[in-house]
Amino acid sequence: MGGVCFVATVVLNYLLKLTVLHQKPVTALAFATIVATILSYVLNREWSFRSRGGREQHHEAALFFAVSAIGVGLNLVPLAISRYVLHIEVPDVTRPVQEIADFISGNILGTLLAMVFRLWAFKRFVFPHANARPARPSRGGPRSNRLLRHKTRSRIRRS
């Protein structure tokens, strides 16, 4: 889930940054992160935290996007510092140095900072109660049925 959103953020960020928002790298990253956040909500609700919850869906969604808005801000901080405080940008540095600095500060450091915050906040505020939703039945393949039969036989033999 996180990998899918990371790839979506990086791809959209560079599509925007290398086309219509080439003079506004922080805006390009903000837009890409917001789109990935919407994708993240769907994936988190249906996969990562599918058995957690305890709130009505509209309340849960509002909390998710409030926490994510803070996460978007945290994600932008390293890139803004790199560009506007440290001035790691053309003409002060070469284009490759600028792009590497943007990638490391925006996509790596920013994502890690926001990820740690979101994980903590999602468990604490958005999806607070473990096992609040009924677990979906596992769709095991043929090997899982064999494994289950093997474990059952082992227990019977030990008895």
Phi, psi and omega in degrees: 000308180296323179296320178297315180292324177297313179297317178300318179296311183297313182297310180294321178302311182287328174299315180289315184295326181270359179235262190282337182244038184294339177265357183229076184292327180290321177295319178299316179293321179298313180297315179298320180291323178294316178298317179294330178294320177297316175299320180298321180301312181299314182292320179296315183294320186266348184230291188297316184243033185296334180261358179258165178157240179101003179232163174292152188298321181292325177291318178298316179296318179297316177295319179302312183285333174292314177297318181293327177297319175296319178298320177298316178300315178296324179295328183277339185303308181299322178293318178297319177296315181300315184280313194257343177257311181273348179055045176273080181205159176295134014264000181291331177226170178286162180301315178299321179296318178300315182292321177294316178297319177298316181295313182293314183286315184277311187271333181262295183297315180299317179295317178297316179300311180293323182296315179298315179298312183297316181301313179298311184291323178297314179293325185279318190244320189273311180240068192283334188254117176293146178057033179283333178249147178296138179291142177283143178296140180286138177258079181286152178273189182298328180291324181294326177294319177295318180297318179297316179297321179296316180295321179296316179296321179298318180296320181294318180295322180290336184286000000 
